[in-house]
Amino acid sequence: MEKKHKIGNVTAGMMVVTALIVDAVQALLTFSVFLLPLSVLITFMAATMFFLWFALSGVKYVGNDGGKKLLIALASTVAELVPVVNAIPATTAGVIGIIVQTRIEDARAQAGGKVTPRTAMASARLQKMNQARAAREDSAREGREGTQQARHTPANNTSAHNTSEAA
């Protein structure tokens, strides 16, 4: 049975789009010195929003690999607080980094324990390939069964019916 990711594809996409919007607004605010306090406010609001969003999705910031995700979140938040640096999409990079780290943890848990991130991702790809192969085999088996049924079904023999009437 396939285990779901903590962060699904749709949720991850919505998180990235939201982070892109936040980064675009902050980049626009960077050009005005008078709006820098607003940019700082947006940084704290975005950091809080993403922290809660990830927490509600089941992402943990403490534990085995939690420190990596916490470091990613803090680094992107600090980068957004620096006036000129906040023009780069640090929030988007942080969100993507946390999503990738969470996917690695999910794959590692699916693979059954302590393995390297590369092995965990390879295991997840192998599972998907095996599922696709099983689906193709099922489809081929159904096609073969349909062909066999067609061979063994008696055909309407109209020529035999016509010869009996002629006699």
Stockholm file with secondary structure:
# STOCKHOLM 1.0

chainA/1-167         MEKKHKIGNVTAGMMVVTALIVDAVQALLTFSVFLLPLSVLITFMAATMFFLWFALSGVKYVGNDGGKKLLIALASTVAELVPVVNAIPATTAGVIGIIVQTRIEDARAQAGGKVTPRTAMASARLQKMNQARAAREDSAREGREGTQQARHTPANNTSAHNTSEAA
#=GR chainA/1-167 SS CCCCCSSCHHHHHHHHHHHHHHHHHHHHHHTCGGGHHHHHHHHHHHHHHHHHHHHHTTCCSSSTTHHHHHHHHHHHHHHHHSTTGGGSCHHHHHHHHHHHHHHHHHHHHHHTSSCCHHHHHHHHHHHHHHHHHHHHHHHHHHHHHHHHHHHHSCCCCHHHHHHHHHC
#=GC SS_cons         CCCCCSSCHHHHHHHHHHHHHHHHHHHHHHTCGGGHHHHHHHHHHHHHHHHHHHHHTTCCSSSTTHHHHHHHHHHHHHHHHSTTGGGSCHHHHHHHHHHHHHHHHHHHHHHTSSCCHHHHHHHHHHHHHHHHHHHHHHHHHHHHHHHHHHHHSCCCCHHHHHHHHHC
//
